Amino acid sequence: MKPFLKWVGGKARVIAQLEQLFPESFNNYFEPFVGGGAVYFDTNAKTATINDINKSLIGSYINVRDNVDLLINKLNSLQKQYYKLDEDQQKEMFYRIRNEYNNAKNYSSVKKSSLLIFLNKTCFNGMYRENKSGGFNVPFGKHRKPTICDETNLRAVSEQLKNTIILSGSYKKAVENAKAGDFIYFDPPYHPLNSTSSFTSYSQDDFIEKDQVELKELIDDLTARGCKVMMSNSYSKFIINLYKDYKQYKIAVGRSINSNGAKRGKIAEIVVTNY
Ligand SMILES: C[S@@+](CC[C@H](N)C(=O)[O-])C[C@H]1O[C@@H](n2cnc3c(N)ncnc32)[C@H](O)[C@@H]1O
């Protein structure tokens, strides 16, 4: 089982390092900034709650769980269509679907979810980015034969999601029911290393310094409630200082989101735990 979407900040490449920092045992699992869900899928949690502010992303989790047959049909048909085309025609199809996706207002429709998965597999770098008015604006990726419909994985993911509460709202509300012994992993938009270095605008809502402080206060509260908490962030002075009373680990991450290939080296990230 692996993420069915590639997402900015996806944790697939550091999962082995993060796994070593998971608590030895826990009851329920919570991931309030789930994104592509690499960590969620890795935990194989029996009961979980996942959340993200991005409604189209959450709509696609719900459809993979509840409407997987219909979704697979639609993706198979998009894949068949796409494979028959030459590169110019594929490009034309990509922009037509991007338009259709941006005009599909019902976040939770199977159609919108199938278009999101199609775009994620065919766009540049397989990432998600929106412009100021909320439209998906990543350009064509020139992939000749990407796997648009990975039926086996979608079915495995669908089964795993059956034990999961899927929410789209505030990260604070997502952990309201967390109890002692539960494990919560926070992967918020990172605090920028410098004013231009970081991409923190995943959707229309930015995550600023004040939000990092509020998240830390929530983690203090969860700690007092006996929850096991782990958080990833940038290895920045601000974050190191904010979490000075917590355990801190430095991990090296190979990054691919920088559009400048030369800057795609390893970068340090922090992992903070309260256990
Ligand atoms: C770093 S990404 C998560 C990456 C993810 N863990 C993975 O492995 O792919 C951060 C996510 O937080 C979401 N987000 C941003 N602000 C949020 C907020 N205030 N509440 C909930 N989710 C938010 C974004 O939509 C984005 O998907």
The ligand as an ORCA input file, in Angstrom:
! r2SCAN-3c Opt
* xyz 0 1
  C       3.540     19.010      4.437
  S       2.003     18.690      3.730
  C       1.721     17.105      4.337
  C       2.523     16.045      3.618
  C       2.066     14.636      3.968
  N       2.356     14.273      5.326
  C       2.611     13.575      3.010
  O       3.296     12.676      3.415
  O       2.334     13.687      1.817
  C       0.952     19.738      4.630
  C      -0.528     19.569      4.378
  O      -1.237     20.405      5.290
  C      -2.394     20.928      4.682
  N      -2.757     22.148      5.434
  C      -2.246     23.398      5.334
  N      -2.784     24.219      6.271
  C      -3.652     23.458      6.979
  C      -4.524     23.710      8.095
  N      -4.607     24.927      8.647
  N      -5.276     22.693      8.581
  C      -5.213     21.469      8.033
  N      -4.413     21.164      6.967
  C      -3.647     22.142      6.454
  C      -2.018     21.151      3.236
  O      -3.157     21.096      2.396
  C      -1.013     19.998      2.992
  O      -1.646     18.898      2.379
*
